[in-house]
Amino acid sequence: MHSPAPCRASTRALLLVLLCATLVTSTRLGAQGTRAFSMYLDCSDFYCDPDFYRTDITFVDHVRERSAADVHVLITRQATGGGGRLFTLAFYGQHRFAGVDDTVSVTTPQGATEDESRQILSRTIKLGLARYLARTPDAARATLAVAASTDTAKKATTRDPWKAWVFRVGANLNASRERNFRSDYVYGFINANRLTEQWKTNFRLSENYNGQAFTIGPDRVTSVRRDYGGAMQQVKTIRKRWAAGLTASAASSTFLNEHLVATVAPAVEFNFYPYSEATRRALVLQYRVGSKHLLYNDTTIYFKTSETRPFEGLSLTLSQKQKWGSLELDVNGYHYLDNIAQSRLTYFLDAEVRLFKGLNLNVFGNYSVMHDQIYLAKGSLTRDEVLLRRSQLASPYNAFVFAGLNYTFGSVFNNVVNPRFSNSMSEF
């Protein structure tokens, strides 16, 4: 019998040759690509369907790491008065385009579908990349066309029978059933908004119903929480960095033992940056003073069934959306003027930061120091009320935190889209 060792050696040699040939071929294909330069698309403010842009913007290399890109495109957005979205696209040149930066804005219309919005964004990205393409040898192969405009389209934008008012009505229903469990959640709302350069007006009405029922042996335990309320806000632009406003609201909550809470509070606000830069950066200081009228479902721990309390509050909010990531930090406090000890101070943090190449840090959380629970009902809660959280419990603080690290390494090229078997990953 012949030894199988030579056969195994020949097989290993053949596999090695095939592997080397594959690597050489892949390297040559990458070197012979026809893409003009590399781009990193940064949509940290919202989900922007990266697969679509990879397949629609094909004259650049899409990379998954910002530091590897020749152009970093940062997109932020905010709502417009007509119910659409204003997208701000910041183009940062890097490496061979270092120092070549630009900012472009585009607005999507009211009721635009996801596909319409991404088509508009894709066209705007291509226009923004044109100045970088013009600096490459591939510019000789590029073309630019402008479609003819129509007077009808121009006239349509000047007529507004709604006088800048936008209305929105909606309802959600979640229901689940098991033999020993039932859960129902219903939410409905009505919004009315009007935005102009000088005025901002918002109206909102909403209602929540959350009901659960458990069957435990012969016993049936039910829990119902209801909340409803409405609010009005009127804001006047004063200068580039100043604004004044008035807020009025009315609400009811079984969880907070509040049959009715009516609040009126004028406020003044100062932005350390111009409001025109709000999609990228803001540092806002707001002071408010007002009055609350409270009508309770049950007698409170202070033996009150109703009361009217004056209060004042101060908040400071820092918001940043930059190349390194996004950050929102908020410090918000208020106290009752007739008893300063009854107060609340809340810290809020939401951050997504790229520490260095491939390593991202995500942090979200809030912490409240609560000395304002004047609404707590007198008497003790039953075991079922505590476990099902039908009513708010006394607590000097409230805290929540989420933190995560993720590290990605390997090839930075991100051009290929392959959706096959996308729904099968849950099986592994």
C-alpha positions as CSV (number, residue, x, y, z in Angstrom):
1,M,0.0,0.0,0.0
2,H,1.2,3.5,-0.7
3,S,1.3,6.1,2.0
4,P,-1.4,8.8,1.8
5,A,1.1,11.4,3.0
6,P,2.2,12.6,-0.5
7,C,-1.5,13.0,-1.5
8,R,-2.1,15.1,1.6
9,A,1.0,17.2,0.9
10,S,-0.1,17.7,-2.8
11,T,-3.6,18.7,-1.6
12,R,-2.2,21.3,0.8
13,A,0.1,22.7,-1.8
14,L,-2.8,23.0,-4.3
15,L,-5.0,24.8,-1.7
16,L,-2.1,27.2,-0.9
17,V,-1.7,28.0,-4.5
18,L,-5.4,28.6,-4.9
19,L,-5.5,30.9,-1.8
20,C,-2.5,32.9,-3.1
21,A,-4.2,33.3,-6.5
22,T,-7.4,34.5,-4.9
23,L,-5.6,37.1,-2.8
24,V,-3.6,38.4,-5.8
25,T,-6.8,38.6,-7.9
26,S,-8.7,40.4,-5.1
27,T,-5.8,42.9,-4.7
28,R,-5.7,43.6,-8.4
29,L,-9.4,44.1,-8.6
30,G,-9.3,46.6,-5.8
31,A,-6.5,48.5,-7.4
32,Q,-8.2,48.7,-10.7
33,G,-11.5,50.1,-9.3
34,T,-13.0,53.2,-11.0
35,R,-14.3,55.0,-7.9
36,A,-13.0,58.5,-7.6
37,F,-12.4,58.8,-3.9
38,S,-13.8,57.4,-0.6
39,M,-16.7,58.7,1.5
40,Y,-18.0,58.1,5.0
41,L,-21.8,58.8,5.4
42,D,-22.6,59.8,9.0
43,C,-26.3,59.7,9.9
44,S,-26.0,59.5,13.7
45,D,-29.1,61.7,14.1
46,F,-31.4,59.2,12.4
47,Y,-31.5,56.0,10.4
48,C,-30.7,56.7,6.7
49,D,-30.7,53.3,5.0
50,P,-27.0,53.0,4.1
51,D,-27.7,50.1,1.6
52,F,-29.6,52.5,-0.6
53,Y,-26.8,55.1,-0.8
54,R,-24.2,52.4,-1.5
55,T,-26.2,51.3,-4.5
56,D,-27.2,54.8,-5.7
57,I,-23.9,56.7,-5.2
58,T,-21.5,54.5,-7.0
59,F,-18.7,56.8,-8.1
60,V,-17.2,56.8,-4.6
61,D,-15.9,54.1,-2.3
62,H,-18.1,53.8,0.8
63,V,-16.1,53.1,3.9
64,R,-17.3,52.3,7.4
65,E,-14.6,54.3,9.3
66,R,-14.6,58.1,9.1
67,S,-10.9,58.4,9.5
68,A,-10.3,56.3,6.4
69,A,-12.5,58.5,4.2
70,D,-11.5,61.3,1.8
71,V,-14.8,63.0,2.5
72,H,-16.9,62.8,5.7
73,V,-20.5,63.7,5.2
74,L,-22.4,64.5,8.4
75,I,-26.3,64.8,8.0
76,T,-28.5,66.3,10.7
77,R,-32.2,67.2,10.5
78,Q,-35.0,69.1,12.1
79,A,-38.7,69.6,11.5
80,T,-40.0,72.5,9.4
81,G,-43.2,74.5,9.8
82,G,-44.9,72.7,6.9
83,G,-44.5,69.3,8.3
84,G,-41.4,68.4,6.3
85,R,-37.8,68.1,7.3
86,L,-34.8,70.4,6.9
87,F,-31.6,68.3,6.3
88,T,-28.2,69.9,6.8
89,L,-25.3,68.2,5.1
90,A,-21.8,69.1,6.3
91,F,-19.0,68.0,4.0
92,Y,-15.5,67.6,5.6
93,G,-12.5,67.1,3.3
94,Q,-9.9,64.8,4.7
95,H,-6.5,63.5,3.5
96,R,-6.1,64.8,-0.1
97,F,-9.1,67.1,0.4
98,A,-8.0,68.4,3.8
99,G,-9.4,71.9,4.3
100,V,-12.1,71.6,1.6
101,D,-15.3,71.9,3.6
102,D,-18.8,72.8,2.7
103,T,-22.4,72.9,4.0
104,V,-25.6,72.3,2.0
105,S,-29.2,72.2,3.1
106,V,-32.3,70.7,1.5
107,T,-35.9,70.4,2.6
108,T,-38.3,67.5,2.1
109,P,-42.0,68.2,1.6
110,Q,-44.8,67.4,4.0
111,G,-45.9,63.8,3.8
112,A,-42.7,62.7,1.8
113,T,-42.3,58.9,1.8
114,E,-39.1,57.2,2.9
115,D,-38.1,56.7,-0.7
116,E,-38.8,60.3,-1.7
117,S,-36.7,61.5,1.2
118,R,-33.8,59.3,0.4
119,Q,-33.9,60.2,-3.3
120,I,-33.7,63.9,-2.4
121,L,-30.9,63.3,0.0
122,S,-29.0,61.2,-2.5
123,R,-29.2,63.9,-5.1
124,T,-28.0,66.5,-2.6
125,I,-25.1,64.3,-1.5
126,K,-24.0,63.9,-5.1
127,L,-24.2,67.7,-5.7
128,G,-22.1,68.3,-2.5
129,L,-19.5,65.7,-3.7
130,A,-19.2,67.4,-7.1
131,R,-16.6,69.9,-5.8
132,Y,-14.4,67.1,-4.6
133,L,-14.9,65.1,-7.9
134,A,-13.8,68.2,-9.8
135,R,-10.4,67.9,-8.1
136,T,-9.7,64.4,-9.3
137,P,-8.7,63.0,-12.8
138,D,-12.2,61.4,-12.9
139,A,-13.7,64.8,-13.4
140,A,-13.1,64.4,-17.2
141,R,-15.7,61.6,-17.2
142,A,-18.3,63.4,-15.1
143,T,-21.4,65.2,-16.3
144,L,-23.9,67.5,-14.7
145,A,-27.5,68.2,-15.9
146,V,-30.2,70.6,-14.6
147,A,-33.8,69.8,-15.3
148,A,-35.9,72.7,-16.6
149,S,-38.2,74.3,-14.0
150,T,-41.8,75.1,-14.4
151,D,-43.7,78.2,-13.4
152,T,-46.5,76.0,-12.0
153,A,-44.1,74.5,-9.4
154,K,-42.9,78.0,-8.4
155,K,-46.5,79.3,-8.0
156,A,-47.5,76.2,-6.0
157,T,-44.9,77.0,-3.3
158,T,-46.3,80.5,-2.8
159,R,-49.9,79.5,-2.1
160,D,-50.8,78.2,1.3
161,P,-54.5,77.9,2.1
162,W,-53.6,76.4,5.5
163,K,-51.6,79.6,6.5
164,A,-48.6,77.5,7.7
165,W,-50.8,75.3,10.0
166,V,-50.0,71.6,10.1
167,F,-52.4,69.0,11.8
168,R,-51.6,65.5,12.8
169,V,-54.0,62.9,14.2
170,G,-53.1,59.3,15.2
171,A,-53.8,56.3,17.4
172,N,-51.9,53.2,18.4
173,L,-53.3,49.9,19.7
174,N,-51.2,47.1,21.2
175,A,-53.0,44.0,22.5
176,S,-51.7,40.5,23.6
177,R,-53.5,37.5,25.0
178,E,-52.6,34.3,26.8
179,R,-54.7,31.9,28.8
180,N,-53.7,33.5,32.1
181,F,-52.7,37.0,30.9
182,R,-54.2,39.9,29.0
183,S,-52.6,43.3,28.1
184,D,-54.1,46.3,26.3
185,Y,-52.4,49.5,25.4
186,V,-54.2,52.4,23.6
187,Y,-52.7,55.7,22.7
188,G,-54.3,58.6,20.7
189,F,-53.2,62.1,19.9
190,I,-54.0,65.3,18.1
191,N,-51.3,67.8,17.2
192,A,-51.6,71.3,15.6
193,N,-48.4,73.3,14.8
194,R,-47.6,76.5,13.1
195,L,-44.0,77.7,12.5
196,T,-42.8,80.9,11.0
197,E,-39.6,82.9,11.3
198,Q,-41.0,85.0,14.1
199,W,-43.6,82.7,15.8
200,K,-43.9,79.1,16.9
201,T,-47.3,77.7,18.0
202,N,-47.9,74.2,19.2
203,F,-51.1,72.5,20.5
204,R,-51.3,68.9,21.7
205,L,-53.9,66.5,23.1
206,S,-53.2,62.9,24.0
207,E,-54.6,60.0,26.0
208,N,-53.0,56.7,27.3
209,Y,-54.8,53.6,28.5
210,N,-52.7,50.7,29.8
211,G,-54.7,47.7,31.2
212,Q,-53.4,44.3,32.3
213,A,-55.1,41.2,33.9
214,F,-53.5,38.2,35.4
215,T,-55.1,34.9,36.4
216,I,-53.3,33.2,39.3
217,G,-55.1,30.0,40.3
218,P,-58.6,31.1,41.5
219,D,-57.6,34.8,41.7
220,R,-57.8,37.4,39.0
221,V,-55.6,40.5,39.4
222,T,-56.2,43.6,37.2
223,S,-54.2,46.8,36.8
224,V,-55.3,49.9,34.9
225,R,-53.4,53.1,34.4
226,R,-54.9,56.1,32.5
227,D,-53.3,59.4,31.5
228,Y,-54.6,62.2,29.4
229,G,-53.6,65.8,28.9
230,G,-53.2,68.8,26.6
231,A,-50.6,71.5,26.2
232,M,-50.2,74.8,24.3
233,Q,-46.9,76.6,23.5
234,Q,-46.5,80.1,22.0
235,V,-42.9,81.3,21.3
236,K,-41.8,84.6,19.9
237,T,-38.4,85.2,18.2
238,I,-36.7,88.2,19.8
239,R,-33.2,88.2,18.3
240,K,-30.8,85.7,16.8
241,R,-30.1,84.2,20.2
242,W,-33.1,85.2,22.3
243,A,-36.7,83.9,22.5
244,A,-39.7,84.3,24.8
245,G,-42.6,82.0,25.3
246,L,-45.7,80.9,27.2
247,T,-46.7,77.3,28.0
248,A,-50.0,76.2,29.4
249,S,-51.0,72.6,30.1
250,A,-53.6,70.4,31.8
251,A,-53.1,66.7,32.6
252,S,-54.5,63.8,34.6
253,S,-52.7,60.7,35.8
254,T,-54.0,57.8,37.9
255,F,-50.4,56.8,38.5
256,L,-49.5,60.2,40.1
257,N,-52.8,60.6,42.0
258,E,-53.5,63.7,39.9
259,H,-57.1,64.2,38.9
260,L,-56.1,67.5,37.3
261,V,-52.9,69.5,37.1
262,A,-53.1,72.9,35.3
263,T,-49.9,74.8,34.7
264,V,-49.2,78.2,33.2
265,A,-45.6,79.3,32.8
266,P,-44.0,82.2,30.8
267,A,-40.3,81.6,30.0
268,V,-37.3,83.3,28.4
269,E,-34.5,81.5,26.5
270,F,-31.0,82.3,25.4
271,N,-28.9,80.3,23.0
272,F,-25.1,80.9,23.2
273,Y,-24.9,79.9,19.5
274,P,-27.1,81.3,16.8
275,Y,-30.4,79.3,16.3
276,S,-29.4,78.8,12.7
277,E,-26.7,76.4,13.8
278,A,-29.2,74.4,16.0
279,T,-28.9,71.2,13.9
280,R,-25.1,71.1,14.6
281,R,-24.6,72.7,18.0
282,A,-26.6,74.5,20.7
283,L,-26.1,75.7,24.3
284,V,-29.5,76.8,25.6
285,L,-30.3,78.4,28.9
286,Q,-34.0,78.8,29.8
287,Y,-35.7,80.4,32.8
288,R,-39.4,79.9,33.6
289,V,-41.7,81.0,36.3
290,G,-45.4,80.0,36.7
291,S,-48.2,78.5,38.8
292,K,-49.6,75.0,39.2
293,H,-53.2,74.2,40.3
294,L,-53.4,70.6,41.5
295,L,-56.6,68.6,42.2
296,Y,-55.9,65.1,43.6
297,N,-57.8,61.8,43.3
298,D,-57.1,60.9,47.0
299,T,-55.9,62.9,50.0
300,T,-52.1,63.4,49.9
301,I,-49.5,62.7,52.5
302,Y,-49.8,66.5,53.3
303,F,-53.5,66.1,53.8
304,K,-54.4,68.0,50.7
305,T,-57.1,67.4,48.2
306,S,-56.3,70.5,46.1
307,E,-53.7,73.3,46.1
308,T,-52.2,76.1,44.0
309,R,-48.4,76.4,44.0
310,P,-46.1,79.0,42.4
311,F,-42.8,77.7,41.0
312,E,-39.7,78.7,39.1
313,G,-37.3,76.6,37.0
314,L,-34.0,76.8,35.2
315,S,-32.5,74.5,32.5
316,L,-29.3,74.3,30.6
317,T,-29.0,72.1,27.5
318,L,-25.9,71.3,25.5
319,S,-26.3,69.7,22.1
320,Q,-23.5,68.7,19.7
321,K,-23.5,66.7,16.4
322,Q,-20.0,66.7,15.1
323,K,-17.6,64.5,13.2
324,W,-16.6,62.7,16.4
325,G,-20.2,61.8,17.3
326,S,-23.2,63.3,19.0
327,L,-23.8,64.6,22.6
328,E,-26.8,65.9,24.4
329,L,-26.5,67.0,28.1
330,D,-29.3,68.5,30.0
331,V,-29.6,69.8,33.5
332,N,-33.1,70.8,34.5
333,G,-34.3,72.0,37.9
334,Y,-37.3,73.7,39.5
335,H,-38.7,74.4,43.0
336,Y,-41.9,75.7,44.5
337,L,-41.5,79.4,45.6
338,D,-43.5,78.9,48.8
339,N,-41.3,76.0,49.9
340,I,-37.8,75.9,48.2
341,A,-37.1,72.5,49.8
342,Q,-39.8,70.9,47.6
343,S,-37.8,70.7,44.4
344,R,-36.5,68.4,41.6
345,L,-33.1,68.3,39.8
346,T,-32.7,66.1,36.7
347,Y,-29.5,65.3,34.8
348,F,-29.8,63.7,31.3
349,L,-27.1,62.4,29.1
350,D,-27.2,60.9,25.6
351,A,-23.9,60.4,23.9
352,E,-22.5,58.4,21.0
353,V,-18.7,59.1,20.7
354,R,-16.0,57.6,18.5
355,L,-13.1,57.2,20.9
356,F,-10.7,56.2,18.1
357,K,-10.7,54.2,14.9
358,G,-13.3,51.4,15.2
359,L,-14.2,52.0,18.9
360,N,-17.5,53.6,19.7
361,L,-19.0,54.5,23.1
362,N,-22.7,54.8,23.6
363,V,-24.2,56.2,26.9
364,F,-27.8,57.0,27.7
365,G,-29.2,57.8,31.1
366,N,-30.8,60.2,33.5
367,Y,-30.7,60.8,37.3
368,S,-33.3,62.8,39.2
369,V,-33.1,64.1,42.8
370,M,-36.8,64.2,43.8
371,H,-38.2,66.3,46.7
372,D,-41.4,67.3,45.0
373,Q,-43.7,64.3,45.5
374,I,-46.5,66.4,47.0
375,Y,-49.0,64.3,45.0
376,L,-48.4,61.0,46.9
377,A,-51.6,59.5,48.3
378,K,-52.0,59.2,52.0
379,G,-52.1,55.6,53.3
380,S,-50.2,52.5,52.3
381,L,-50.4,50.6,49.0
382,T,-51.5,47.0,48.7
383,R,-49.1,44.3,47.5
384,D,-50.7,44.2,44.1
385,E,-50.6,48.0,43.7
386,V,-46.8,47.9,44.5
387,L,-46.0,45.0,42.2
388,L,-48.1,46.3,39.3
389,R,-47.0,49.9,39.8
390,R,-50.4,51.3,39.8
391,S,-49.3,54.2,41.8
392,Q,-46.1,56.2,42.3
393,L,-44.0,55.2,45.3
394,A,-42.1,57.6,47.6
395,S,-38.5,57.8,46.5
396,P,-35.8,60.5,46.9
397,Y,-34.3,59.6,43.5
398,N,-34.9,58.1,40.1
399,A,-32.1,56.7,37.9
400,F,-31.7,54.9,34.6
401,V,-28.5,54.2,32.7
402,F,-27.4,52.3,29.5
403,A,-23.8,52.1,28.4
404,G,-22.2,50.1,25.6
405,L,-18.9,49.7,23.8
406,N,-18.4,48.3,20.3
407,Y,-15.3,47.8,18.3
408,T,-15.2,47.1,14.6
409,F,-12.1,46.1,12.6
410,G,-11.2,44.7,9.3
411,S,-11.7,46.0,5.8
412,V,-12.9,49.6,5.7
413,F,-14.5,49.3,2.2
414,N,-18.3,49.2,2.4
415,N,-19.6,49.3,-1.2
416,V,-21.3,45.9,-1.6
417,V,-24.9,45.3,-0.8
418,N,-26.1,41.6,-0.6
419,P,-29.6,41.2,0.9
420,R,-29.8,37.4,0.3
421,F,-31.0,35.3,3.3
422,S,-31.2,38.5,5.4
423,N,-34.2,37.1,7.4
424,S,-32.3,33.9,8.3
425,M,-29.8,35.3,10.7
426,S,-32.1,34.9,13.7
427,E,-31.7,31.1,13.3
428,F,-28.0,31.2,14.2
